[in-house]
Amino acid sequence: MNKKHYVIFFENGKAVTMTSKEWADNNKNCFKNSFIGNDIPTSNEIDRFLVNERGFTLVADNEKFVCYKLVNN
């Protein structure tokens, strides 16, 4: 079974939840070398980028990965 990947963050004072791939699709400029044609990075690569480059925290259970940053930028 594949685990689902989600991203949770604040934008304009409101919590936003989307999949990791949706986040990457909305932030293609972060992955200029990874977007070739319509290809997007894997969910694991996106999560790793958010943790290493954007200060997100990653937690997981048997069903999902959740990458979150619960402070306003």
Summary of the structure (lengths in Angstrom):
residues: 73
radius of gyration: 12.1
end to end distance: 34.3
largest distance: 35.0
contacts: 183
relative contact order: 0.28
helix: 32%
strand: 33%
